[in-house]
Amino acid sequence: MNIYENQSLKAHNTFGIDCQTRYFAKFQSEQDAIELLKRCTSPLLILGGGSNILLTQDFPGTVLKNEIKGIEIIEESDIHTTVKVGGGEVWHDFVLWSIEQGLSGIENLSLIPGSVGAAPMQNIGAYGVEISAVFQRLDAISIVQQEKRVFNNPQCQFGYRSSIFKGDLKGKYVITYVYFRLNKKPNNNTSYGAILSELSKMGVKNPSVQDISTAVINIRERKLPNPRDIGNSGSFFKNPIIPIEKFFEVQKKYPHIVGYTVSDSQKKVAAGWLIEQAGWKGYRKGDAGIHENHALVLVNYGTANGMELMQLSKEVQTSVWNMFGIALEAEVNIISHQM
Ligand SMILES: Cc1cc2nc3c(=O)[nH]c(=O)nc-3n(C[C@H](O)[C@H](O)[C@H](O)COP(=O)(O)OP(=O)(O)OC[C@H]3O[C@@H](n4cnc5c(N)ncnc54)[C@H](O)[C@@H]3O)c2cc1C
């Protein structure tokens, strides 16, 4: 295993931020990961596709890129197929594989960038589905003791764009393999209006798993900026979940506020709507900006650095707070270590 010195991370993050790391190495197996963890210089950053990070400065330690590959069926029943997937597999490739096998459960999560190993980190979700619904367990290695550990579904403490790995165990484990229990019979979730109208545009009445995936891909390609064209990390903020009383209070002043019921006592508010109302949509300062069609997406038009984007995100948070009294929390992982 080679450990490289002073490597640029520009090609390894979808914001396209040109930061350097002191050391950089890749691992293709659990054994390699253990060896590297023993040898490498702290701090550590485990990297997948770099589609959910904002690098704010040069990284003084070691970046370890997960390249553990492999998709293997390990168990079958009449209704389920359990699949073990290497954390370094590209998420969308795995989705396409599952569709080819006629398996259902992750088709709504088509085209989400990134790796399989990072998917449990924030319980990736889209169009009414989160991976927690099909996640069975994962294998991980503790960064300090280099010991293997299995986490089952409840132990991951999945929530909305969260898990124990983004909370109490942040930075403590390398996720090496993820196990999914997929459905042999289609278990369609077309509750999102956008999917239904796309299927109708496609002329599909009884959608297959493949049709749903195609509909999601069509919507995403139309809607979301492709990081190949313009640097971004998808939604920069989570949709805030607020007490229902607070929602009604804001609604009195802003009757068009967009919110969804989460429980009897809570509403989830569309962060993009809040940011747009605060006047940020299409804002640009230098090469850092807010996408012209998506107020939730911060963009790098070329040469913005991570500090500029972080500064912009803070200004957005402050102005939304001042206008609505609602706090926005970053969904993207902000990476900042002093040299
Ligand atoms: C255009 C666009 C659209 C997006 N749409 C969605 C969406 O619809 N839904 C959604 O949920 N997300 C979305 N995202 C966010 C992103 O795709 C997901 O969060 C994805 O899971 C990140 O994977 P990654 O491999 O790129 O992670 P990275 O960015 O490499 O890492 C993210 C975090 O996980 C840690 N990490 C990565 N791999 C491991 C590992 N093996 N073990 C331990 N820690 C690890 C990193 O240290 C970092 O803290 C979008 C992003 C973009 C750019």
The ligand as a Gaussian input file, in Angstrom:
#p B3LYP/6-31G(d) Opt

LIG

0 1
 C      -25.829000      16.405000      -6.653000
 C      -25.981000      15.728000      -5.293000
 C      -27.198000      15.191000      -4.915000
 C      -27.352000      14.561000      -3.685000
 N      -28.572000      14.034000      -3.367000
 C      -28.741000      13.400000      -2.179000
 C      -30.008000      12.827000      -1.834000
 O      -30.974000      12.865000      -2.605000
 N      -30.124000      12.219000      -0.629000
 C      -29.076000      12.126000       0.254000
 O      -29.259000      11.545000       1.327000
 N      -27.864000      12.648000      -0.062000
 C      -27.670000      13.274000      -1.235000
 N      -26.441000      13.820000      -1.551000
 C      -25.350000      13.726000      -0.585000
 C      -24.378000      12.527000      -0.839000
 O      -24.558000      12.006000      -2.118000
 C      -24.585000      11.404000       0.194000
 O      -24.473000      11.914000       1.507000
 C      -23.589000      10.266000       0.001000
 O      -23.936000       9.175000       0.833000
 C      -22.149000      10.686000       0.295000
 O      -21.306000       9.612000      -0.088000
 P      -19.757000       9.846000      -0.327000
 O      -19.156000       8.499000      -0.533000
 O      -19.535000      10.837000      -1.371000
 O      -19.338000      10.410000       1.108000
 P      -18.143000      11.413000       1.419000
 O      -18.545000      12.793000       1.008000
 O      -16.861000      10.882000       0.924000
 O      -18.148000      11.345000       3.011000
 C      -19.238000      11.863000       3.748000
 C      -18.958000      11.645000       5.247000
 O      -18.933000      10.246000       5.530000
 C      -17.658000       9.836000       6.021000
 N      -17.370000       8.544000       5.381000
 C      -17.382000       8.286000       4.046000
 N      -17.173000       6.968000       3.845000
 C      -16.999000       6.409000       5.059000
 C      -16.727000       5.070000       5.510000
 N      -16.599000       4.041000       4.645000
 N      -16.599000       4.857000       6.837000
 C      -16.731000       5.855000       7.729000
 N      -16.981000       7.140000       7.368000
 C      -17.127000       7.402000       6.053000
 C      -16.690000      10.947000       5.614000
 O      -15.584000      11.020000       6.497000
 C      -17.580000      12.177000       5.670000
 O      -17.709000      12.629000       6.997000
 C      -26.259000      14.462000      -2.792000
 C      -25.011000      14.993000      -3.184000
 C      -24.865000      15.615000      -4.416000
 C      -23.529000      16.157000      -4.818000

